């Protein structure tokens, strides 16, 4: 062909700078675009072969080579796909935004619906100019009689076309990297990017280090093989195990990812291996959900429920979104329901309406349907497990309940499906649902059923023992999500009320007291005055009760409303504010049946009574919440003094 020059056909003179600098937020994405274009070219050729429009050799091996050369600062991406004619280069390359994939699909849409075509927009090729000063194309079409074409452009606005010396079918793209992008011709950096974007593309991809290959060839040429190969009885050469391993490179990608298989074809070990490979998490997942849907849209994927060590691990997970096995992005909220962001998994949906950079979603009601489907499948899996595999459901509950509760808060449809499968661990380490628990509720003055709960079994052990002795039960709620979750439950069911076990002293713990008992009134007045004076807390509220357990000297209570207000203050970084500003104060409850309390009352003027008052107050506070550092230091010092006093006596 005659040498041809010209300017790229662009509708707006400003579109190319946008493509080059702003269309893609990550410059490494050019690897994804060019490699996926090569995969498309091979997929197109396979379609033509299926339709008998082209004859291919029986042993035809389709592949895509990525050749990096750190010495020449170049990257070559070579496919043996459909190739292009000169007219097709003019149409698909010189006219930006004319999609070759879309044109191909339109032409053959009624003839076959086999493998999907990755490309949609025709802009991917130009991502090359984000990292390259010069780009060349050498391509030979599958069509008989067509000549190979060479195309090149420096800067991306002017091009030149001429004949090429390429003799094999397919396309070879060469990027001459700019100075800021030399990192991408480093083998290790290239492997990192290809692993990120191309790990599951449908065509085998081989990464080749040109400099390393050159060194290997030179070494082989310099060596002289003196020993004859070993042969078997029939004269066949016996290939050593080392030779077998060294024979040919391995593709960097898995062309048939686990999510693309039918769930019945996958083993538990394959699911676990896939999880370790993709997420680099060597703790086994608790269980997984394999999504496999063909109608009304095509969606496949695997969602894993990871085992979380809440003390050290972040709860945030990773959901990788793919489009025809091409990585798009992590955690796209339009597709993945927000509460499922806590999971780890892969979702492949070829029907997603992507924008031109193939990295974000266009606004489409269809996306909402996909999100709803995923939510439904997760709810079905969890509710089914609760009904048919209750033992494992309970076993996993400590790990999965944050996901479920967060989902109920964020998604009404999910909450509706899961509300009967929310279970709680009680003080006997048994799991029960609210439905099972209702019969044991204690009614309040407002005629609400009270559900007592524990947030820290160690910290609140004294209260737990009192509950057990009184034959009462409580549920354990120790995750951060539990506070907003129980608030939500109260709002949706006004007949129930959640109350922490240290919020009040219930009737079950008290002896019946005569309202006219002047002794109790006298003790309450005297002890209130004494403790306020000793502790220097004029607003301290003190109650005197006759508790059934005489070994309990003192406890602290804080109303549920006040404690939730404190939690809210901490959530909004208002922890330094005085709770008393909001009417929040603790109540010191003294047990009139306890000998220490009796001693304080009977020896109000004694020199040692102050130290006993301070100790009783701190003992009560310790069972309520951790003491502040300064107060803990005083408590330890005071405990030592009390023991010294006992020894001296």
C-alpha positions in Angstrom: 0.0 0.0 0.0 1.1 3.6 -0.5 2.3 5.4 2.6 -0.6 7.2 4.2 -0.6 10.1 6.7 -3.3 12.0 8.4 -4.9 13.3 11.5 -7.1 11.1 13.7 -10.8 11.6 13.2 -12.0 13.1 16.5 -15.3 14.9 16.8 -13.9 17.3 19.4 -10.4 18.6 19.3 -10.3 18.3 23.1 -11.2 14.6 23.4 -7.7 13.2 23.2 -6.2 15.1 26.2 -9.2 13.8 28.1 -8.6 10.2 27.1 -4.9 10.5 27.8 -5.1 12.2 31.2 -8.6 11.8 32.8 -10.5 9.0 31.2 -8.7 6.4 33.3 -7.9 7.2 36.9 -5.1 4.6 37.0 -2.5 4.7 34.3 -1.7 1.0 34.7 -5.1 0.2 33.3 -3.7 0.4 29.7 -2.5 -3.2 30.3 -6.1 -4.3 30.9 -7.5 -2.4 27.8 -4.9 -3.6 25.4 -4.8 -7.2 26.6 -8.6 -7.4 26.6 -8.7 -6.0 23.1 -6.3 -8.9 22.1 -8.6 -11.4 23.8 -11.6 -9.9 21.9 -9.7 -10.4 18.6 -9.2 -14.1 19.4 -12.8 -14.5 20.6 -14.0 -13.0 17.3 -11.9 -15.5 15.3 -13.3 -18.4 17.3 -16.8 -17.2 16.4 -16.0 -17.1 12.8 -14.6 -20.6 13.0 -17.8 -21.8 14.6 -19.8 -20.3 11.8 -17.4 -22.0 9.3 -16.3 -18.6 7.8 -12.7 -19.4 8.5 -10.8 -22.7 8.6 -8.3 -23.1 11.5 -5.8 -25.9 12.1 -7.0 -28.6 14.5 -4.0 -27.9 16.8 -4.4 -24.1 16.7 -3.3 -22.7 20.0 -4.8 -19.3 20.8 -2.7 -17.1 23.1 -1.6 -13.6 23.8 2.0 -12.6 24.5 3.0 -9.6 26.6 6.7 -8.9 26.0 8.5 -6.4 28.2 11.9 -5.1 27.4 13.5 -3.0 30.1 16.5 -2.3 27.9 14.5 -0.8 25.0 11.8 0.6 27.3 9.1 -1.1 25.2 6.1 -3.3 25.7 4.7 -5.6 23.0 1.2 -7.1 23.1 0.8 -9.8 20.5 -2.4 -11.8 19.7 -3.1 -14.4 17.0 -6.7 -13.3 16.6 -8.7 -11.8 13.8 -6.3 -9.1 12.8 -7.3 -6.0 10.8 -7.3 -4.9 7.2 -6.2 -1.4 6.1 -9.8 -0.3 5.9 -10.5 -1.7 9.4 -7.5 0.2 10.8 -8.8 3.4 9.2 -12.3 2.7 10.7 -11.5 1.3 14.1 -8.2 3.1 15.0 -8.3 6.4 13.1 -11.8 7.1 14.1 -11.8 7.3 17.9 -14.8 6.0 19.8 -16.0 3.8 16.9 -16.3 0.4 18.6 -15.0 -2.5 16.7 -16.6 -4.9 19.2 -20.0 -3.3 18.9 -19.8 -3.4 15.2 -18.9 -7.0 15.2 -21.7 -8.0 17.5 -24.2 -6.1 15.4 -23.1 -7.9 12.3 -23.2 -11.4 13.8 -25.8 -11.1 16.6 -28.2 -13.4 14.9 -25.7 -16.1 14.0 -24.2 -17.1 17.3 -24.4 -16.3 21.0 -21.3 -18.1 22.1 -18.5 -16.4 24.1 -19.0 -12.7 24.9 -17.0 -9.9 23.4 -15.2 -7.9 26.1 -14.9 -4.5 24.3 -17.7 -2.1 24.1 -16.4 1.4 23.5 -13.4 1.6 21.1 -11.5 3.9 23.4 -9.4 1.3 25.2 -6.6 1.3 22.6 -5.9 5.0 23.2 -5.1 4.3 26.9 -1.7 3.3 25.5 -0.9 7.0 25.1 -1.1 7.6 28.8 2.2 5.8 29.1 3.8 5.9 25.6 5.2 8.7 23.5 4.9 6.4 20.4 2.6 3.5 19.6 2.8 1.2 16.6 0.5 -1.5 15.2 1.4 -4.3 12.9 -1.6 -6.4 11.9 -2.6 -9.1 9.4 -6.2 -9.9 8.8 -7.7 -13.4 8.7 -9.1 -12.6 5.3 -7.4 -14.1 2.3 -5.5 -11.8 0.0 -5.2 -9.0 2.5 -1.8 -7.3 3.1 -0.3 -6.7 6.5 -0.6 -3.1 7.8 1.8 -0.9 9.8 0.3 2.0 11.8 2.2 4.4 14.0 1.5 7.6 15.9 3.6 9.8 18.0 1.7 11.9 20.5 -1.6 10.4 19.4 -3.0 13.1 17.1 -1.2 12.3 13.8 -0.8 8.9 12.3 1.1 7.2 9.5 0.1 4.0 7.7 2.2 1.7 5.4 2.8 -1.9 4.5 4.1 -4.2 7.3 6.4 -7.2 7.0 4.2 -9.2 9.5 3.5 -12.6 8.1 1.4 -14.2 10.8 -2.3 -13.6 11.4 -3.2 -11.3 14.3 -2.1 -7.9 15.8 1.1 -6.7 17.4 1.0 -3.5 19.4 4.3 -1.9 20.5 4.5 0.8 23.1 7.5 3.1 23.3 7.2 4.2 26.9 7.6 7.8 28.1 10.1 8.6 30.8 7.5 8.7 33.6 6.2 5.1 32.7 9.4 3.0 32.5 8.2 1.1 35.5 5.7 -0.8 33.3 8.4 -2.6 31.3 9.8 -4.1 34.4 8.8 -7.7 34.5 7.8 -7.7 38.2 5.7 -4.6 37.9 4.1 -5.9 34.7 3.3 -9.2 36.4 1.7 -7.3 39.3 -0.6 -5.2 37.0 -1.5 -8.2 34.8 -2.3 -10.2 37.9 -4.6 -7.4 39.1 -6.5 -7.0 35.8 -6.1 -10.1 33.7 -5.9 -13.1 36.1 -9.1 -14.6 34.7 -9.2 -13.4 31.1 -10.6 -16.1 28.7 -7.4 -16.5 26.6 -4.0 -17.7 27.8 -1.7 -14.8 28.5 2.1 -15.2 28.6 4.4 -12.7 30.1 7.9 -12.7 28.5 10.9 -10.8 29.7 12.8 -10.0 26.4 16.1 -9.3 28.2 15.9 -12.6 30.1 15.1 -14.6 27.0 18.0 -13.1 25.2 20.4 -14.1 28.0 18.9 -17.6 28.0 19.4 -18.0 24.3 23.0 -16.8 24.5 23.7 -19.4 27.3 22.3 -22.2 25.2 24.3 -21.3 22.2 27.5 -21.3 24.3 26.8 -24.7 25.8 27.8 -28.0 24.1 25.7 -31.0 24.9 28.0 -34.0 25.0 25.8 -36.7 26.6 23.3 -38.6 24.4 19.7 -38.6 25.6 18.4 -41.6 27.6 16.1 -43.9 25.5 13.7 -46.6 26.4 13.5 -50.2 24.9 11.7 -48.9 21.8 14.2 -46.2 21.2 12.1 -43.3 22.4 13.8 -40.5 24.2 13.0 -40.5 27.9 12.2 -37.0 29.0 13.5 -36.1 32.5 11.2 -34.6 35.1 13.3 -31.5 35.1 12.9 -31.2 31.3 9.2 -31.7 31.6 9.0 -28.8 34.1 11.1 -26.5 32.0 9.2 -27.2 28.8 7.5 -24.0 27.9 6.3 -21.2 30.1 3.0 -21.2 31.9 0.2 -18.7 31.4 -0.2 -16.1 34.0 -4.0 -16.4 34.1 -6.7 -18.9 34.7 -9.0 -19.0 31.7 -11.7 -20.9 33.5 -12.2 -19.3 36.9 -14.1 -21.2 39.6 -17.1 -18.9 39.4 -17.6 -19.9 35.7 -18.1 -23.5 36.6 -21.3 -25.0 37.8 -21.5 -25.4 41.6 -21.9 -29.1 41.3 -18.6 -29.3 39.5 -16.6 -27.6 42.3 -15.2 -29.2 45.4 -14.7 -27.7 48.8 -11.0 -27.8 48.4 -11.3 -25.9 45.1 -13.3 -23.2 46.8 -10.8 -22.8 49.6 -7.8 -22.8 47.1 -9.5 -20.1 45.0 -10.1 -18.0 48.2 -6.5 -18.2 49.2 -5.3 -17.4 45.7 -7.5 -14.4 45.1 -7.6 -12.8 48.5 -4.3 -14.0 50.0 -6.1 -14.9 53.2 -4.9 -18.2 54.7 -7.6 -18.4 57.3 -10.3 -20.7 55.8 -13.6 -19.1 55.0 -16.5 -20.1 57.1 -18.7 -21.0 54.0 -19.5 -19.5 50.6 -22.4 -18.8 48.2 -22.0 -19.7 44.5 -24.1 -17.4 42.4 -25.0 -18.9 39.0 -27.8 -17.1 37.1 -28.5 -17.0 33.3 -31.9 -15.3 33.3 -33.1 -12.5 33.3 -29.5 -11.5 33.3 -26.2 -13.3 33.3 -24.4 -13.3 36.6 -21.9 -15.6 38.2 -19.8 -15.3 41.2 -18.7 -16.6 44.6 -19.2 -14.8 47.9 -17.2 -15.9 50.9 -18.0 -15.4 54.6 -14.5 -14.9 56.1 -13.5 -15.8 59.6 -12.9 -12.5 61.4 -10.7 -11.9 64.4 -12.5 -8.8 65.6 -9.7 -7.9 67.9 -7.2 -7.4 65.1 -8.9 -7.6 61.7 -10.8 -4.9 59.8 -14.3 -6.1 59.0 -14.2 -4.5 55.6 -14.1 -7.1 52.9 -13.4 -7.1 49.1 -15.9 -7.9 46.4 -14.1 -8.0 43.0 -16.3 -7.1 40.0 -15.6 -8.6 36.6 -17.1 -8.1 33.2 -16.6 -11.1 31.0 -13.6 -12.2 33.2 -12.0 -8.7 32.9 -11.5 -7.1 36.3 -13.4 -3.8 36.6 -13.0 -2.6 40.2 -13.3 -3.5 43.9 -16.4 -2.8 45.9 -18.7 -1.0 43.5 -21.6 0.0 45.7 -24.1 0.2 42.9 -23.8 -3.5 42.3 -22.9 -4.9 45.7 -25.3 -4.1 48.6 -23.4 -2.0 51.2 -23.7 -4.6 53.9 -22.2 -7.3 51.7 -19.0 -5.2 51.4 -18.0 -7.0 54.6 -17.7 -10.2 52.6 -15.0 -11.3 50.2 -15.8 -12.5 46.7 -15.9 -12.2 43.0 -18.9 -11.3 40.8 -18.9 -11.5 37.0 -21.7 -9.9 35.1 -21.3 -9.3 31.4 -24.6 -7.4 31.3 -23.4 -4.5 33.4 -23.8 -1.1 31.8 -20.3 0.3 32.1 -19.1 3.8 31.2 -16.6 4.4 28.4 -13.6 3.7 30.7 -15.0 0.4 31.6 -14.3 1.2 35.2 -17.5 2.6 36.6 -21.2 1.9 36.1 -23.6 4.1 34.3 -26.8 4.9 36.1 -29.2 2.1 35.2 -32.2 0.6 36.9 -30.9 -2.8 35.8 -28.1 -2.5 38.3 -30.6 -2.3 41.1 -32.1 -5.6 40.0 -28.6 -7.2 40.1 -28.1 -5.9 43.6 -31.5 -7.2 44.7 -30.8 -10.6 43.3 -27.5 -10.8 45.2 -29.2 -9.8 48.4 -31.9 -12.5 47.9 -29.4 -15.2 47.3 -27.5 -14.4 50.4 -30.7 -14.3 52.5 -31.8 -17.6 51.0 -28.4 -19.2 51.8 -28.4 -18.0 55.5 -32.1 -18.8 56.2 -31.7 -22.2 54.6 -28.6 -23.0 56.7 -30.5 -22.0 59.8 -33.4 -24.3 59.0 -31.4 -27.3 57.7 -28.0 -27.0 59.3 -28.7 -25.3 62.6 -25.5 -26.8 64.2 -23.2 -25.1 61.8 -25.3 -21.9 61.7 -24.8 -21.6 65.5 -21.2 -22.5 65.1 -20.7 -19.7 62.6 -22.9 -17.2 64.4 -20.3 -15.2 66.3 -18.6 -14.5 62.9 -21.5 -13.9 60.7 -23.9 -12.0 62.9 -22.3 -8.6 62.2 -23.0 -9.2 58.5 -26.6 -10.2 59.1 -27.4 -7.4 61.6 -25.8 -4.8 59.4 -27.8 -6.1 56.5 -31.0 -5.8 58.5 -30.2 -2.2 59.3 -29.3 -1.3 55.7 -31.8 -3.3 53.6 -35.5 -3.7 54.5 -35.9 -6.7 52.1 -33.0 -8.5 53.7 -34.4 -7.7 57.1 -37.8 -9.1 56.2 -36.2 -12.4 55.1 -33.8 -12.8 58.0 -35.8 -11.5 61.0 -36.9 -15.0 62.1 -33.4 -16.3 61.8 -31.6 -13.8 64.1 -30.4 -15.8 67.1 -28.8 -14.8 70.4 -26.5 -16.6 72.8 -27.8 -16.6 76.3 -26.1 -17.0 79.7 -26.2 -20.8 79.4 -24.3 -20.6 76.0 -27.4 -21.7 74.2 -28.8 -20.0 71.1 -32.4 -18.8 71.0 -34.4 -16.5 68.8 -36.5 -13.6 70.0 -39.6 -15.6 69.2 -38.3 -18.4 71.5 -37.3 -15.9 74.2 -40.6 -13.9 74.5 -42.2 -16.2 77.0 -39.5 -15.4 79.6 -39.7 -11.6 79.2 -40.3 -9.5 82.2 -42.8 -6.7 81.7 -42.0 -3.1 82.6 -44.4 -0.4 83.9 -45.0 0.6 80.3 -46.2 -2.9 79.7 -43.1 -3.6 77.5 -41.3 -6.9 77.5 -37.7 -6.4 78.8 -34.8 -8.3 77.2 -31.7 -8.1 79.4 -28.4 -8.2 77.7 -24.6 -8.4 78.5 -21.9 -6.6 76.5 -18.8 -7.8 78.4 -19.1 -11.2 80.2 -15.9 -10.6 82.1 -16.6 -7.0 83.1 -20.2 -7.7 84.1 -19.6 -11.0 85.8 -21.0 -9.9 89.1 -24.3 -8.9 87.6 -24.3 -12.2 85.6 -23.9 -14.2 88.8 -26.7 -12.2 90.4 -28.9 -13.0 87.3 -28.1 -16.7 87.5 -28.8 -16.9 91.2 -32.2 -15.3 90.7 -33.0 -17.7 87.8 -33.0 -14.9 85.2 -31.5 -15.0 81.8 -29.9 -12.5 79.4 -28.5 -12.5 75.9 -24.9 -11.6 75.0 -24.5 -8.6 72.7 -20.8 -7.7 72.4 -20.3 -6.3 68.9 -20.4 -2.7 68.0 -23.3 -3.3 65.6 -25.5 -4.5 68.4 -26.4 -1.1 69.8 -27.9 0.3 66.6 -29.4 -3.1 65.9 -31.4 -3.3 69.1 -32.5 0.3 68.8 -33.8 -0.6 65.3 -35.6 -3.7 66.8 -37.3 -1.5 69.5 -38.4 1.0 66.8 -40.0 -1.8 64.7 -41.6 -3.5 67.7 -42.8 -1.2 70.4 -43.7 -4.1 72.7 -40.1 -4.9 73.5 -37.3 -3.0 75.3 -33.6 -3.9 75.6 -31.9 -3.2 78.9 -28.3 -4.0 80.0 -28.2 -6.1 83.2 -26.4 -3.2 85.0 -29.2 -0.7 84.2 -31.3 -1.4 87.3 -31.7 -3.8 90.3 -34.8 -5.9 89.5 -37.3 -7.3 91.9 -35.7 -10.7 91.5 -32.6 -9.6 93.4 -34.4 -7.8 96.3 -36.0 -8.9 99.5 -39.4 -7.5 100.0 -39.2 -4.3 101.9 -41.9 -2.7 104.0 -42.5 0.8 102.5 -42.9 2.1 106.1 -39.5 0.6 107.2 -37.9 3.6 108.9 -34.6 1.8 109.3 -34.0 1.6 105.5 -35.0 5.2 105.1 -32.6 6.2 107.9 -29.7 4.2 106.4 -30.3 5.6 102.9 -30.2 9.2 104.2 -27.1 8.7 106.4 -25.2 6.7 103.8 -26.0 9.2 101.0 -24.7 12.1 103.0 -21.5 10.1 104.0 -20.6 8.8 100.5 -21.2 12.2 98.9 -18.9 13.8 101.5 -16.1 11.1 101.3 -16.2 10.9 97.5 -16.7 14.6 97.0 -19.6 14.0 94.7 -22.5 16.2 95.8 -24.8 14.9 93.1 -24.1 11.2 93.8 -27.3 9.2 93.9 -27.2 6.5 96.6 -29.8 3.8 97.1 -30.0 1.2 99.9 -31.5 -2.1 99.0 -31.9 -5.5 100.8 -30.3 -7.8 98.2 -30.9 -11.5 98.5 -27.2 -12.2 98.1 -25.6 -10.8 101.2 -22.1 -11.2 99.8 -22.7 -8.4 97.3 -21.7 -5.2 99.0 -22.4 -2.6 96.3 -23.2 -2.3 92.7 -23.5 0.6 90.3 -26.4 1.1 87.9 -26.8 3.4 85.0 -30.1 3.8 83.2 -30.3 2.3 79.7 -31.2 5.8 78.2 -28.2 7.4 79.9 -25.8 4.7 78.8 -27.0 4.9 75.2 -26.5 8.6 75.3 -22.9 8.0 76.5 -22.4 5.6 73.6 -23.6 8.2 71.2 -21.3 10.8 72.7 -18.3 8.5 72.2 -19.4 7.8 68.6 -19.4 11.5 67.8 -16.1 12.1 69.6 -17.8 13.9 72.5 -16.3 11.6 75.1 -14.7 14.5 77.0 -18.0 16.1 77.8 -19.5 15.7 81.3 -22.4 13.1 81.2 -24.1 15.1 83.9 -24.8 17.8 81.4 -27.4 15.4 79.9 -28.8 14.3 83.2 -26.6 11.1 83.1 -25.3 9.9 86.4 -24.6 6.5 88.0 -26.5 5.2 91.0 -24.6 3.5 93.8 -26.7 0.7 95.3 -25.6 -0.5 98.7 -26.7 -3.8 100.1 -28.2 -3.4 103.6 -27.7 -7.1 104.2 -23.9 -6.9 103.6 -21.6 -6.7 106.7 -19.3 -4.0 105.1 -22.3 -1.8 104.5 -23.5 -2.4 108.0 -20.1 -1.6 109.4 -20.1 1.8 107.5 -23.5 2.7 108.8 -22.7 1.7 112.4 -19.3 3.4 112.4 -19.9 6.6 110.5 -17.6 8.6 112.7 -14.7 6.0 112.7 -11.4 7.1 111.2 -11.3 4.0 108.9 -14.7 4.4 107.5 -13.6 6.8 104.7 -11.3 4.2 103.2 -14.0 1.6 103.3 -16.5 3.9 101.5 -13.9 4.7 98.8 -13.2 1.0 98.3 -16.9 0.0 98.2 -17.5 2.6 95.5 -14.5 1.5 93.4 -15.5 -2.1 93.7 -18.9 -1.3 92.4 -17.5 0.7 89.5 -15.0 -2.0 88.5 -17.9 -4.4 87.9 -19.6 -1.7 85.8 -16.7 -0.4 83.6 -12.9 -0.2 83.7 -11.5 2.4 86.0 -9.6 5.3 84.6 -5.8 5.0 85.0 -5.5 7.5 87.9 -8.4 5.9 89.8 -7.1 2.4 89.2 -3.7 3.5 90.7 -5.5 4.9 93.8 -7.6 1.7 94.0 -4.5 -0.5 94.0 -2.7 1.7 96.5 -5.8 1.7 98.8 -6.2 -2.1 98.5 -2.6 -2.5 99.7 -3.2 -0.2 102.7 -6.3 -2.1 103.7 -4.4 -5.4 103.7 -1.7 -3.8 105.7 -4.2 -2.6 108.2 -5.6 -6.2 108.5 -2.2 -7.6 109.1 -1.4 -5.1 111.7 -4.6 -5.8 113.6 
